[in-house]
């Protein structure tokens, strides 16, 4: 799932993620493992809105987020590292995710 966000602040990220999770089939996303960034500081609100549990990986432990790291590698085929994704619509991100 690729989600277009208005900003990197916790309110924007939580709102965008909560909105997109509602479109997933029931039971598909039961947990989310996040890094230690401040974007998910309000993770309790996300869990209450979506019923998706949030876990945090230990610092400098990318293996704890294996599927995320693998997905990032696959996305590099479409978006080289450092690409500004703000110019892409949610529909375009959905097409890449598919």
N, C-alpha and C positions, 0 to 999 in steps of 0.2 A: 504494500500500500504506500503510495507516494501522496503526500498531502501538501498542498500549497498553503503557506502561512503568510499572514500579513506582516509579521515581524518575529524576531527571535525571543521576545519577552514571553514570560510564562502565560499571561492571559491569552495572547494570540495563539500560542502553540496548543494550549489546553482546549481552547474553543475549536480550532481547526481539527485536531485529532478527535475530539468528542463528536463533532459533526460527521466526519468520515466513517468512524466506527459504526455508526448507526446503519450504514449501507451494507455492511458485511453480513453474510449469513450467520444466524444464531450459532454460537459456540465456536466459530472460527477463530476468534481472537479472545483468549481467556486471560492472557498475561502479556505484559510488555516489560522488557528489560532495558533500562535506560542507563546512559552514562551519568557522570556526576555534574552535568551542566545545569545551569539555573533555569533552563527552559521548562523543566518539569517540577519546579519547586512547589507548585500547587497540585501535586499528583493525587492528593486525596479528593479534590474536586473532580478530577478526571475519573477516578475509580467510582465515585458516587454516581456520576452521570452515565457511565458506560458499563459498570460491573466488571471492568477489566482490572485485574490486580497489577500493580506496578512494583517491579523489583529494580534495584540499583546494582550495577556491576561495581566491583572493587576498582579503585584507581589503577590505571596501567594494566588492565586485565582484559584485553579484547577477546580472548577465548571464551569469556563468560557471555559474550554476545555474538556467538558464532554465526547464526543465521543473518544477523545484521551486517557483519563484516563481509560475508559471502555476497549478500545483496548489493552492498556498496561496490564490490568488485564487478558485478554484473552491470550495474548502472553506469560504470565508467565507459562501457561500450557506446552509450548514448550521450553521456555528459562527462567530458574530461574533468579531472580534478580541478576545482577552482571555478567551474562554470556557474554563472549567476542564474539561478533558476527562477528568479522573479519575473522574467520575461515569458515564462511558460504558463499556460492556463491549466486549470485542474483537468480539463478534458485531455490536453496534451500529455500531462503526467499520467493520467489513467491509461492512455494508449501505450505508453512506454511500459507501465507496470503490467499490462496484459501481455 
